[in-house]
Amino acid sequence: MTTPLDAHTDAGSLRLMTWNIWCGGREVDDAGRKQIEVLDGQASDVLFLQEAWQHSAAPLAAELRMAVAQQGFDNAVLSPHAIRLIPTDTDPYATAAIIRTPIGDVLAWSVHLSPWDYGPYRHGASAGERNAVFAAERDIPGEQEREQQIGAVLSSTDRILSEVGDMPVIIAGDFNVPSTLDWDGRIRPSTDWPATRALLEAGYTDAFRAVHPDPAAAPGLTWAQIHTLEDEPRDRIDFISVRGLTVVAADHYGSAIDPDQGAGFTEHGGRNDYIPSHAGNSFPSDHLAVRAVVTH
């Protein structure tokens, strides 16, 4: 059983968690059991999954006594509360659902934006490096596609709320892009990452940064902890963003081989080896999970 997020578990709060489960679990031995070990005991009111391939969300939902909403092969929203899939034209990169939670209805999106042309690859931006200033990211094709995708999520949100009435919104998942809040000119150069900036401009709160505002003290490197820095740069690309809700706690949960992850990280424990020796890892993903507690 995992370590619960230690804050505000009363009836007036919601517990949220988003997690990329890595190719439906096929990359790690006995992944289904290990996924349940991660998720059981979290008491999540809303669970957002990405890479829920090969119908992997449904058996997890059954084990966790949750219902599942999934549009397409990738993204899923799970909840122990009444949940309704909202069809949109955002497949395969986003799934929307309305959930009747104890604090009222919420619109919940699980998103997995396009992975191609990953920004940090262009700049060698590993943890702690300082890079020269470079051109605006909005001129790069991969960033343009991710900006269009999150724009479609935001416009669909407006449409849905115009039809069903106003309610809080949660947009969570693997964005495959860093945050403007992290690339702020200190550890990393000041950079306009259009997809994450679009959420901030639309009035959404980045849950992790609301609780841990300093990226130097809490870098929050959600990917790729089981790659060496020689293989992959690390960055914070998994997010929970909320509008109409107040964030009271947030952290990242998983396994990291490097011992000093800074504030806002909770270790899962157990075996943890770098790729390609990862099949026996206890934490069955190459992404950390993001957790948050929110109130209305």
For each residue, the residues with C-beta under 8 A, 3 or more apart:
1: 37 40 41
2: 37 38 39 40 41 42 253 268
3: 6 253 266
4: 9 41 42 43
5: 15 42 249 250 251 253 266 291 292 293
6: 3 249
7: 248 249 293
8: 13 248 249 293 295
9: 4 13 15 43 293
10: 13
11: 102
12: 103 295 296
13: 8 9 10 103 248 293 294 295
14: 45 46 101 102 103 106 245 293 294 295
15: 5 9 42 43 44 45 46 291 292 293
16: 44 45 46 47 48 170 172 207 240 291 292 293 294
17: 39 42 44 46 47 48 253 289 290 291 292
18: 47 48 49 50 110 172 173 174 238 239 240 289 290
19: 38 39 47 48 49 50 238 285 287 289 290
20: 49 50 51 112 173 174 223 238 285 286 287
21: 24 25 31 35 49 50 51 52 56 284 285
22: 25 26 27 28 51 284 285 286 287
23: 26 27 51 53
24: 21 31 51 52 53 54 56
25: 21 22 28 31 32 35 56 284
26: 22 23 31 53 54
27: 22 23 31 278 279 284 286
28: 22 25 31 34 278 279 280 281 284 285
29: 279 280
30: 33 34
31: 21 24 25 26 27 28 34 35 284
32: 25 35 36 56 59 60
33: 30 36 37
34: 28 30 31 37 38 282 283 284
35: 21 25 31 32 38 39 60 284
36: 32 33 39 40 60 63 64
37: 1 2 33 34 40 282
38: 2 19 34 35 42 253 268 283 284 289
39: 2 17 19 35 36 42 44 47 60 64
40: 1 2 36 37 63 64
41: 1 2 4
42: 2 4 5 15 17 38 39 47 291
43: 4 9 15
44: 15 16 17 39 47 78 79 80
45: 14 15 16 79 80 81 99 101 102
46: 14 15 16 17 77 78 79 99 101 106 108 170
47: 16 17 18 19 39 42 44 64 66 77 78 79
48: 16 17 18 19 75 76 77 78 108 109 110 170 172 173 240
49: 18 19 20 21 52 56 57 60 75 76 77 78 110
50: 18 19 20 21 74 75 110 111 112 173 174
51: 20 21 22 23 24 74 112 174
52: 21 24 49 56 57 60 70 73 74 75 76
53: 23 24 26 56 73 74
54: 24 26
55: 58 59
56: 21 24 25 32 49 52 53 59 60
57: 49 52 60 61 68 70 76 78
58: 55 61 62 68 70
59: 32 55 56 62 63
60: 32 35 36 39 49 52 56 57 63 64 66 68 78
61: 57 58 64 66 67 68 78
62: 58 59 65
63: 36 40 59 60
64: 36 39 40 47 60 61 78 80
65: 62 80
66: 47 60 61 78 79 80
67: 61 78 79 80 81 82 83
68: 57 58 60 61 76 77 78 83
69: 76 77 78 83 84 85 86 95 96 97
70: 52 57 58 75 76 77 85 95
71: 75 85 87 88 90 91 94 95 96
72: 75 91 92 95
73: 52 53 92
74: 50 51 52 53 92 93 95 112
75: 48 49 50 52 70 71 72 92 93 94 95 110 111 112 173
76: 48 49 52 57 68 69 70 95 110
77: 46 47 48 49 68 69 70 83 95 96 97 99 108 109 110
78: 44 46 47 48 49 57 60 61 64 66 67 68 69 83
79: 44 45 46 47 66 67 82 83 97 99 101 108
80: 44 45 64 65 66 67
81: 45 67 99 100 101 102
82: 67 79 99 100
83: 67 68 69 77 78 79 97 98 99 100
84: 69 97 98 99
85: 69 70 71 95 96 97
86: 69 96 97 98 107 160
87: 71
88: 71 91 94 95 96 156 160
89: 152 156
90: 71 93 94 95 96 149 152 153 156
91: 71 72 88 94 95
92: 72 73 74 75 112
93: 74 75 90 111 112 113 114 149
94: 71 75 88 90 91 109 110 111 112 149 152 153 156 173
95: 69 70 71 72 74 75 76 77 85 88 90 91 109 110 111
96: 69 71 77 85 86 88 90 107 108 109 153 156 157 160
97: 69 77 79 83 84 85 86 107 108
98: 83 84 86 105 106 107 108 160 164 167
99: 45 46 77 79 81 82 83 84 105 106 108
100: 81 82 83 104 105
101: 14 45 46 79 81 104 105 106
102: 11 14 45 81
103: 12 13 14 106 295 296
104: 100 101 167 168 296
105: 98 99 100 101 164 167
106: 14 46 98 99 101 103 167 168 169 170 245
107: 86 96 97 98 157 160 161 167 168 169 170
108: 46 48 77 79 96 97 98 99 169 170 172
109: 48 77 94 95 96 153 157 169 170 171 172 173
110: 18 48 49 50 75 76 77 94 95 172 173
111: 50 75 93 94 95 149 150 153 171 172 173 174 175
112: 20 50 51 74 75 92 93 94 173 174 176
113: 93 145 146 149 150 173 174 175 176 177 195
114: 93 117 142 145 146 149 176
115: 118 176
116: 142 145
117: 114 121 122 140 141 142 143 145
118: 115 121 142 176 177
119: 122 123 125 137 140 142 143 177 178 193
120: 123 124 125 126 178 233 235
121: 117 118 124 233
122: 117 119 134 140
123: 119 120 131 134
124: 120 121 129 131 233
125: 119 120 129 131 178 188 233 235
126: 120 129 229 233 234
127: 219 221 229 233 234 235
128: 187
129: 124 125 126 187 188
130: 187 188 189
131: 123 124 125 134 188 189
132: 189
133: 189 190
134: 122 123 131 189 191
135: 139 140
136: 139 192
137: 119 140 143 191 192 193 194
138: 143 144 147 192 194
139: 135 136 143 144
140: 117 119 122 135 137 143 144
141: 117 144 145
142: 114 116 117 118 119 145 146
143: 117 119 137 138 139 140 146 147 177 193 194 195
144: 138 139 140 141 147 148 194
145: 113 114 116 117 141 142 148 149
146: 113 114 142 143 149 150 175 176 177 194 195
147: 138 143 144 150 151 194 195 198
148: 144 145 151 152
149: 90 93 94 111 113 114 145 146 152 153 195
150: 111 113 146 147 153 154 171 175 195 198 199
151: 147 148 154 155 198
152: 89 90 94 148 149 155 156
153: 90 94 96 109 111 149 150 156 157 171
154: 150 151 157 158 198 199 202
155: 151 152 158 159
156: 88 89 90 94 96 152 153 159 160
157: 96 107 109 153 154 160 161 169 171
158: 154 155 161 162
159: 155 156 162 163
160: 86 88 96 98 107 156 157 163 164
161: 107 157 158 164 165 166 167 169
162: 158 159
163: 159 160
164: 98 105 160 161 167
165: 161
166: 161 244
167: 98 104 105 106 107 161 164 244
168: 104 106 107 242 243 244 245 296
169: 106 107 108 109 157 161 204 242 243 244
170: 16 46 48 106 107 108 109 240 241 242 245 294
171: 109 111 150 153 157 199 204 239 241 242
172: 16 18 48 108 109 110 111 239 240 241 290
173: 18 20 48 50 75 94 109 110 111 112 113 238 239
174: 18 20 50 51 111 112 113 223 237 238 287
175: 111 113 146 150 195 196 237 238 239
176: 112 113 114 115 118 146 237
177: 113 118 119 143 146 193 195 196 237
178: 119 120 125 182 183 188 191 193 196 235 236 237
179: 182 183 193 196 206 209 236 239
180: 183 184 191 192 193 196 197 200
181: 184 196 200 206 209 215
182: 178 179 187 188 209 215 219 220 235 236
183: 178 179 180 188 189 190 191 193
184: 180 181 187 188 190 215
185: 188 189 190
186: 215 216
187: 128 129 130 182 184 215 216 219
188: 125 129 130 131 178 182 183 184 185 191 215
189: 130 131 132 133 134 183 185
190: 133 183 184 185
191: 134 137 178 180 183 188
192: 136 137 138 180 197
193: 119 137 143 177 178 179 180 183 196 197
194: 137 138 143 144 146 147 197 198
195: 113 143 146 147 149 150 175 177 198 199
196: 175 177 178 179 180 181 193 199 200 206 239
197: 180 192 193 194 200 201
198: 147 150 151 154 194 195 201 202
199: 150 154 171 195 196 202 204 206 239 241
200: 180 181 196 197 204 206
201: 197 198
202: 154 198 199 243
203: 243
204: 169 171 199 200 241 242 243
205: 210 241 242 243 245 247
206: 179 181 196 199 200 209 210 239 240 241
207: 16 210 211 239 240 241 242 247 250 290 292 294
208: 211 212 218 220 236 239 240 250 251 252 264 290 292
209: 179 181 182 206 212 213 215
210: 205 206 207 213 247 250
211: 207 208 247 248 249 250 251 264 292
212: 208 209 217 218 220 250 263 264
213: 209 210
214: 217 218
215: 181 182 184 186 187 188 209 218 219 220 236
216: 186 187 219
217: 212 214 262 263
218: 208 212 214 215 262 263 264 265
219: 127 182 187 215 216 236 261 262
220: 182 208 212 215 236 252 262 264 265
221: 127 225 234 235 236 256 261 288
222: 225 235 236 237 238 252 254 287 288 290
223: 20 174 232 234 235 237 238 286 287 288
224: 227 231 232 234 286 287
225: 221 222 234 254 255 256 257 258 286 288
226: 255 257 272 273 274 275 278 281 286
227: 224 231 232 234 274 275 286
228: 231 232 274
229: 126 127 232 233 234
230:
231: 224 227 228 275
232: 223 224 227 228 229
233: 120 121 124 125 126 127 229
234: 126 127 221 223 224 225 227 229
235: 120 125 127 178 182 221 222 223
236: 178 179 182 208 215 219 220 221 222 239
237: 174 175 176 177 178 222 223
238: 18 19 20 173 174 175 222 223 252 287 288 289 290
239: 18 171 172 173 175 179 196 199 206 207 208 236 290
240: 16 18 48 170 172 206 207 208 250 290 291 292
241: 170 171 172 199 204 205 206 207
242: 168 169 170 171 204 205 207 245 247 292 294
243: 168 169 202 203 204 205
244: 166 167 168 169 296
245: 14 106 168 170 205 242 294 295 296
246: 294 295 296
247: 205 207 210 211 242 250 292 293 294
248: 7 8 13 211 293 294 295
249: 5 6 7 8 211 292 293
250: 5 207 208 210 211 212 240 247 264 290 291 292 293
251: 5 208 211 264 265 266 290 291
252: 208 220 222 238 261 264 265 266 288 289 290 291
253: 2 3 5 17 38 265 266 268 288 289 290 291
254: 222 225 267 268 283 285 287 288 289
255: 225 226 267 268 269 270 272 281 282 283
256: 221 225 259 261 265 267 272 288
257: 225 226 272 273 274
258: 225 261
259: 256
260:
261: 219 221 252 256 258 265
262: 217 218 219 220 265
263: 212 217 218
264: 208 211 212 218 220 250 251 252
265: 218 220 251 252 253 256 261 262 288
266: 3 5 251 252 253 291
267: 254 255 256
268: 2 38 253 254 255 282 283
269: 255 282
270: 255 281 282 283
271: 280 281 282
272: 226 255 256 257 281 282 283
273: 226 257 277 278 280 281
274: 226 227 228 257 277 278
275: 226 227 231 278 286
276:
277: 273 274 280
278: 27 28 226 273 274 275 281 286
279: 27 28 29
280: 28 29 271 273 277
281: 28 226 255 270 271 272 273 278 284
282: 34 37 255 268 269 270 271 272
283: 34 38 254 255 268 270 272
284: 21 22 25 27 28 31 34 35 38 281
285: 19 20 21 22 28 254 288 289
286: 20 22 27 223 224 225 226 227 275 278
287: 19 20 22 174 222 223 224 238 254
288: 221 222 223 225 238 252 253 254 256 265 285
289: 17 18 19 38 238 252 253 254 285
290: 17 18 19 172 207 208 222 238 239 240 250 251 252 253
291: 5 15 16 17 42 240 250 251 252 253 266
292: 5 15 16 17 207 208 211 240 242 247 249 250
293: 5 7 8 9 13 14 15 16 247 248 249 250
294: 13 14 16 170 207 242 245 246 247 248
295: 8 12 13 14 103 245 246 248
296: 12 103 104 168 244 245 246
